[in-house]
């Protein structure tokens, strides 16, 4: 069983040929869906110089746990972003945690 199959079974998600589909109900009661490309990792970008590669399992768990929230907040990346923007060397440089891959996986 591959990673995508495990995720869809664990969280009861839908899929199509290219996407993991996460259904949820918005705060206003509307039925909505989040579509993620079927990839092992996602590169999250913030601004021009901030890129972090995150395993798909973490992204799906974050969205399922807080579907209407900011993915950066849910994954705890906002704190790292604040330290990065203030040049705090104690917290590393999240822009270079993992190199981004141009053109996808």
FENRA-V202077 format. One record per residue. N is the residue number from 1. PSI is psi as a letter, one per 20 degrees, with the letter a starting at -180 (999 if undefined). Layout:
N,PSI ; N,PSI
This chain:
1,p ; 2,r ; 3,g ; 4,g ; 5,g ; 6,g ; 7,g ; 8,h ; 9,g ; 10,g ; 11,i ; 12,l ; 13,r ; 14,r ; 15,r ; 16,a ; 17,h ; 18,i ; 19,q ; 20,p ; 21,p ; 22,o ; 23,q ; 24,r ; 25,p ; 26,r ; 27,h ; 28,j ; 29,j ; 30,q ; 31,p ; 32,r ; 33,q ; 34,p ; 35,p ; 36,p ; 37,q ; 38,n ; 39,q ; 40,h ; 41,q ; 42,q ; 43,o ; 44,p ; 45,q ; 46,o ; 47,a ; 48,h ; 49,j ; 50,o ; 51,p ; 52,p ; 53,p ; 54,p ; 55,q ; 56,h ; 57,g ; 58,h ; 59,g ; 60,g ; 61,g ; 62,g ; 63,g ; 64,g ; 65,h ; 66,m ; 67,h ; 68,i ; 69,r ; 70,p ; 71,h ; 72,g ; 73,g ; 74,h ; 75,i ; 76,j ; 77,i ; 78,h ; 79,g ; 80,h ; 81,g ; 82,g ; 83,h ; 84,g ; 85,h ; 86,j ; 87,k ; 88,o ; 89,i ; 90,h ; 91,j ; 92,a ; 93,n ; 94,i ; 95,i ; 96,k ; 97,g ; 98,q ; 99,q ; 100,q ; 101,o ; 102,p ; 103,j ; 104,a ; 105,999
